[in-house]
Amino acid sequence: MKARTAGRHLRESFKSLGRNGWMMFASASAVTITLLLVGVFFVIMMNMNKIASDIENDVEVRVHIDLTAKAQDQEALKQKIENLSQVESVKFSSKEEELQSLIKTMGKDMELFEQKNPLYDVFIVKTKKPTDTPSVAKQIEKFDHVESAKYGEGKVEKLFNVLKISRNVGLVLVIGLLFTAMFLISNTIKITIFARRKEIEIMKLVGATNWFIRWPFLMEGLWLGVIGSILPILIISVGYYYLHTFLAPRLQSQLIQILDFSPFVFEVTGVLLLMGVLIGIWGSTMSIRRFLKI
């Protein structure tokens, strides 16, 4: 496309937005609301994924070592566990360390057991994939000198299922909202095309090609998408800044954290702007393909 022709298409797209001001405002407003909802769901979904990953990564197998096991037996058991292909790391925790951890968690009443420690030495096993935890625990239980291999059986499987469902539901909602935005822009472009049908007929009669007529409408859809993405980007950026400022210090002592403001907000900005552009162009493409009779 020549620069002069591209400039003409650009001017025509702006003129069209000006001539159809109310329709442009209605469509851009609809896109703004839709992208705002998409952005909010996207922020929630990404933070849910972060929290889910934190929870999943905290899942571990606690291997209680038989009290009769000697040092060489423990070393041999550790080697066997490390040789499992799904295992990422194996950490040893003595029964004294286990008792101190219990005292820290349950209070000083547990200090009564310091004279006669009833706990086991433990191997803390992390898997490469959290979902491999149950199968790894079952394999370890069969090894010699293993009293038990505990990982929260029953609860962990339910946790993985809940996290999987929440991720899928969030993805479906975001996709549904995107298609809604495409439909709104498509309808707006369709009305614009219908209002200018005589102009388009004249352009065809004087020899204008299909793409020469289509380009201004594609650009118009692009501008609608860009304009509709500006306000959601501002609202989400400011809102997440205050949310992060409020929550981050309060979650420091917890096992979970939300995503840092930077670079996450810049990633959200890029995603919303790209979504606006894509749904604008796609909405125009759908409308032109179905309703532009040339």
PyMOL commands that set and color helices and strands:
alter all, ss='L'
color gray80, all
select helices_A, chain A and resi 3-19+21-58+71-82+95-106+108-114+130-141+155-195+197-205+210-251+261-291
alter helices_A, ss='H'
color red, helices_A
select strands_A, chain A and resi 61-65+87-93+122-127+146-150
alter strands_A, ss='S'
color yellow, strands_A
deselect
rebuild
show_as cartoon
